[in-house]
Amino acid sequence: MNALVKNKFFTATAMMLMAFMAIALAWMSAQYQYSLIPLILAGALAGFFVLVATFISPFHGLLINLFISFFIFLPQRVLNLQYSLAVIWEVQLLVCFLAILIQLKGNQMQDVNKAFFRNPITWFVLIFLLYISVEIFNPNVPDAVGYIYVLRRTVVYVLSFFVAFYILDSLKKINDFFRLFVALIFLATLYAYYQQTFGFLPFEVSYINQSPEFYNLLNQWGIMRKFSFLDVVTYPMLSNLAALIVILFAFYEKNVTRILLFIGAAVFLVIGSTFSGTRSSSYIVPLGLFLYAVMNIRKPKTLLVYLGVLLAIFITINLPINRFNTLNRYRSAFSGEDASLDIRNINRARIQPYIHDHPMGGGLATAGTPGELNYPGHPLAGFAADSGLLLSAVEKGWIGLAFDMLLYLVILVQGAMGYFRTQNDHHKKYYLAITCGLFSLLLVEYAQVVILQVPLCMFFFPGAAIIVRLRYLDQLPATLSIKTK
């Protein structure tokens, strides 16, 4: 009976997908006068097989979703599209969620469900979604145009949390997810080296020249900032995050060759991140290692490693070499002199009275460019928050900012508690990598909009889900029988 139901489901799903692709193909053919029909056909066929593969194996579907999140903006640049294709990533994640619902077994999932919904991280993620939903009643916006977009993306974030928890149900799957995540970042860094060495491809030149303002944003210190196949902020954040992860993993290696490979990969990633010119990303590795040092303060090796990193940074910023603008730009992150930061501080001081007077904020998607497009006459329209925390405060109010901060705090506390409680060294390194990585990203969030950017969100929300899953795995008899070395 179950096989019959599944066959009927897949048959109906295939028919609906084929009908949808036929409609989409007709519409896009009309839009582009048949010039892109081969690409559209190839994309439709690939999409069909991706969806079928996701239903057959939700785990591989999640890995495909992670892969899509890294490359989803590349077709927009290549084809010079005026709209984002991120909806493909969102739909495929929804398919992962539906595949999980189909394959879940009631009695077998009772203990897992209890562990999931008894963890405070889960409840604060749900509160995060609930508060966004309540923003529909915000009296400071005339309509729900911006609200609908933010709510849709928030639902996707929460889905990624649920999907990651139920799919990444073993240490092997968690390991494979991390490996692919770091491998994709390594690939992005490798392409940034290509851009630094050989320059930009024609479609990237068109992307850079889309407007004088955007060109000036990318042109700093007489050189163009490199963005790989991501963007100029997200790419360096990911590179430094991956560098932090491989350094932390190196602490749990005993093979000298692998340790040297990890350290070499970290250096490669950090150097590659400097090509972007996003100086705030330079703090991710030191901040993450600082938390590691605090969590392992009793280990002499820990302090030596952290002091070694600080010494390497000190030597780098004080080298008597001034002819490399990339190096000079990296040094400026630690110089204490930052005109752009001064401007941001002025903006924060100017907007504070508005935040105090609007507990629920000005409304979702009302600040910056989205505000200019959706609500041109709004007080926040065109206001450049340049900070994830400030953006949360102005759009969701100090109430929303408080909920966000509580969510971040709960995740960090649960990660640290799991690290000290677990008896499994393999679990320890994942607790450590996620907690230290999130800690550094949260601090950098003060200067940039980081956490909710694609694909960084595929570290934040699945990372929080992995902490919840590891807490459940820690309580299994097989894990309890393992003693820490």
N, C-alpha and C positions, 0 to 999 in steps of 0.2 A: 504493500500500500504506500509506504513512504517513498519507494522508488518511483511509483506511478505518479504520486503528487509532485515529486521533484521534476520528473520528465515533463509533466504538463506545465509546471511553472517555467522551466527553461524554454519550452516551446513558445509559450505565450510571451515570455520576455524577449525572445529572439524576434518574434513577429513585431512587437511594439518597437524594438530598437531599429529594425529594418525600415519600418514606416517612418520613424522619426528621422533616420538618416536620409530617406528619400526626400522628405520635406526640406530638410536642411540643405541637401544637395541642390534642389531646385532653387531655393532662395539664394544661396551663395553663387550659383551659376548666373542668376539674373543680376546680382550685385557686381560681379566681376567679368561679365560678358564672356564667359566660358574660358577665360584665360587661365584660371586656376583649377579647372576640372580634374586634371590628373592628380594634383596635390589633394584636392578635396576627396577624391575617390580613395586614394591611399590612406588619408587620415581617417575616413569613415570605416574602411576595412580594418585598420589598426585599432580604432576605437571599439569596434565590435568584438574583436578577439580579446582586447583588454578586459572588457566587461564580462565576457564569458569566463575568462581565466580567473577573474576576481570572484565570481560566484563559485567556481570549482575549488579555488584555494584562496580564502580571504587573507592568509599570511602573505602570499605572493602579491595579492592585490594591494596590501599595505606597502610593500616594497616598491611596487609600481607607482603608487601614489606619492611616495617619497621622491622617486625619480622624476615624476611629472612636476613636482613642486620646484625642482631646481631649473627646469627647462621651459616652464610655462610661458615666460615672457620673451623667449627667444624668437618664436614665430611672429610675434607682434612687430619686432624690429625688422626681421628679414622681409616680411610682406608689407611693412609700413602700414599696419592697420591702425585705425583710430580708436579702437576699443580693445579692452583686455580679454584674453582667453582664459583667465583664471577660473572661469566657471567650469572648465573641463576638469580641473583639479578638484573643485568642490563636488561635482557630480560623481566623479569616480570614488571619492571618499564616502559619499552617500551610498553608493553601490556596495562598498566594503561593509558598511553598517547593516545594510539589508541582508547581505550574505551571512553575517554573524547571526542575525535574528533567525534566519532559516535553519542554521546548523546547531543552534543552542539546544541542549537537552535539559529539560526541566529539573529532574532529580539530581543530575550530575552537577548542576550549576548552583545548588543551594548554598554550599559552603563558600564558593567563590563570590556569589552575590552578597552574602553576609559580610565577607571581608571587604568587598568593594564599597558597600554603602555604609559601613561602620567607620570607614576611614575619614577623618576630617577634611582631607584634600578633596574628596568627592563632593562633599556638601558645600565647600566653598566654591568649587567650580560651578555647581548648580546655582549658588547664590549669584555668582558672576553673570550667569545667563539670565537669571530672574531679574536682576537689576537693569540689565539692558532692555528686557521686555517691558519693565515698568516705565522706562524713559519715553514710551509712547504718550504718557500723560504729562510730559514736560510742557509747561505753558509758554515756554520761550521760543517755540518753533511753530510756524503757521500750518505745516503739513508734515506728512510722514515720508517724504521722498528720501531724505538722507537716513532716516531711521530704518527703513526697510533694508537698505544695503548693509548697514552696520549689524543689524539683527541677523541677516542671512550669514554674514561672515562669522559672527559670534557662534551661531549654531554649528558652523563648520568646525570652529575651534573645539567646541565641546564634543562634537562627534569624534574628532581626532583623539580626544582623551579617552572616550568610551571604547573606540575601536582599538586603540593601542593596548588598553588593559586586557580586553578579552582575546585579542589575537596573540600578543606577546606573552604567552602563558608558560614559557619555559626559558631557562637560561640560554639555551642554544638560539632561540628566536630573538631574544634580546641582543645577543652577541651579533647575530646576522644583521639586525636593524642598525646597530651602531657601526658595524663595519661598512655597510653601504653608505651611511650618513657621512662618515669620515672620507670614504673613497670618492664620493661625489664632491666634497669640499676640496679634496686633493686635485681632482680633475679641474674644478673651477680655478684653483690657484695655478695649475699648469697652464691653463689658457691665458690667465693674466700675465704670466711670464712671456707667452707668445706675443700678447699685445705690447708689452714693454719692450720686447726685442725687435719685433717686425712691424709694429704699428697696427692700426685698425683696418678692418675689412671695409669695403665700400658701404655696406648697409649700416655699419657702425658709425661711419663718418656722417651719414645722413641722420642717424639717431642723435649724434652729438650736435649737429647743426639745426636741430628742429626749431630752436629759437635762440636769439642772442643771450637771453637770461640763462638758459640751460648751458650754452657754450661757456659763458663766463663762470658758471658754477663748477664746471669740470676743468677749467684752465686755472691752475694754481702754481705759483712759484715758477712760471714759465714752462711748465710741462702739463700734459693732459693726464687727468686722473684715470686710472684703469678700473674697469668694473666687471671684467670677465663676461660671462653670459647672464650675470645677475644685475645688481645695481651698485652704485658707488658706495653705499652705506652697508648694505646687507653682505656683500662679498667679503670685505675685510673683517666684519664681525664673525662670520662663519670661519674664516681662515684662522683667526686667533683662537676661536673656540675649539676648533679641531686640534690646534697646537697644544692647547691646555689639556685636552683629553688624552692625547698620545703621551704627554709628559707624565700625567697621573698614572696612566697604564704602565709606563716604564717602571714605576716604583714597585709594581707587582711582578716584574719579570726577573728571572734568575739567569737567563741566557744572555751573556755579554753582547753577543752579536745583535740580538733583538733589541737590547737596550740602546745600543749605538744607532740602530736603524730608527728607533722611535725618536731619539734626540735629533738625528739628522732630518727626519720628517718634520719635526717641530720647528727647526731652524728654517727649513724650506718654506713652511707655511707662514711663519712670522715675516720673513723677508718679502714674500709675495704679497702679503697684506699691505706693506708700506707703499706699494705702487698705487694704491687707491687714494692716498692722501687724506683718509678719514682718521684723524688723530685720536679720537676718543676710543677707537678700537684697540689702540696700543696698550690700554690699561687692562684688557681682559686677562691676559696671562699673569701679570703680577698680582692682580686682585684675586684670581682663582687660587694661585699658589699661596697667597696670604691666608685665605681661609683654610687651605690644606695644612699650613704651618700651625694655625691655631688649633685645629682638630687633632694634630699629632705633636703637640708641643713637647711631649715627654721624650720624643725620639730625637736624639742628637743629629741623625742623618737629615731629618726634616729641616732643621734650622740651617744646616750647611747648604742644602739644596736651595733654600729660599735666599740665603745670603749670596749664593753663587749667581742666582738670577739677577738680584739687585746689582751685583758687581758688574755683570755683563751689560746691563742697561746703562750703568754709570760710565763704563768705558766707552760704550757706543756713542753716548751723547757728548762725550768730552774728547773724542778723537780729533786731532788737529788736521782734519780733512774737511774742506768747505766747498769743493768743486762739484759735489753731487747733490743736486736739488732734492732728490728723493730722500737722502740721508738727512739733509737739513730740515726737510718737512717733518720727518719722524722725530727729530730732536725737539722741534717746537712743541710737541705734545707734553714734554717734561720741563719746558723752560719756565713755566709760570706766567708767561706773557701770551695772552690769547685775546685778540680784539673781538673775534666773533663771540667768545664766551662773555665778554663784557657787555656786548649788545644783547645777548640772551638774558643776562642778569637784569638789565634795564627793562626788557620786555616782561620778565617775571614780576618785577616790582610794580610795573604799570598795570598789570592785569589782576593783581591780588585783590583790590577792592571789588572787582567784578565777581571773582570767585567767592568772596565772603558774602556777597549779596545774593548769590544764586546757588543754594544748596544742591540742587539737581543739575547745575551747570546750564550752559546755553543751549544744549541739545546736541544730539549725535550728528556728526558730519557737518557742523556749523563753522568750524575753524579752518583757516588756511584755504587752499584751492578748492576743496569740496564745498566749503561755505560760500565761496564766490560763485560756484556753479549752481548750488541748490538753493541758497538763501542770500542773494546779493545784498539785501539791505540789513542783514543781521549784524549786530555789533562785533561778532567774532569773525565775520567773513574777511578773509585775507590775512588774519592774524597768524603769524608763523610761530607755532608752539616750539618746534625744534627740540622737543623733549617728550618722551612718552608719558612721563608723570605729569608734566604740565598740560599736555593734551587731554589726559584723563580728567584733570581738575577743571579745565575750562569747559569741556563738553559734558562731563558727567557730574560735575560739582564736587565739593569736598566730601560729600557722602559717597559718591562713586569712587573717588580716590581712596577713601578709607577702606572700602570693600576690596579694592584692588591690592592695597598694601597688606591687608589681612590674608588674602589669598597667597601672595608671595611669601609672607612670613610663615604661614602654615606649611607650605611646600618645603621651605628651607629647614624648618624645625623637624618635620617628619623625615626628611632626608638625613639630617644629622643624627637623629635618634636611631634610624635604621642602621646607619654606619656603625654606631657604638654597640648596638644590640646584636647584630648578626654574628654568627659563628662561621660563616662561609666567606672565605677570602675573595672568591669570585663575585659574590654579592657586594662585598665591601668596595671593590673598585668601581662598580656601577653607581652605588650610592654616592661615592666620592666624586666621580666625574660629573654626575647630574647636579649634585648640590653645589659644587664649586663653580660649575659652568653657569648655573642659574644665578648664583650670587654675583658673579662678575657682570653678567648681562643686566641684572637689575640695577646695579650701580651705574653702568653705562647708560641705562635708560634715562638717567637724570639729564644727559646731554643729547641723546638721540632718541628717535622713535625706533625701537629695536625689536622687542619681544613679539609683537603681533605681525611682523613682516613675514611674508612668505619668502624662503622656506624656514626662517628661524623659528616660526611658530611650531614647526614639526620637531623641534627639539624641546620647546617649553612644555607643551601640553602632553605629547607622548612621554617626555621625560618625567613629568609629574605622575602619569599613569604607571610608568615602570617602577617608581618608588612605591606606589600602592601595591603593585603586583609582587615586588620583592618582599614586601612586608608579609604577604600571604605565603610566599614560598619559604620564608624564614621559619614559619610555624609548622611546616611539614616534617614528619619524622625523619626523612632522609637528610634534611638540612640540620635538624636538631642534633643528629648523631655526629656531625662534623665538628671538630674542635679547632679553634683558631691556632695557627702555628705561632 
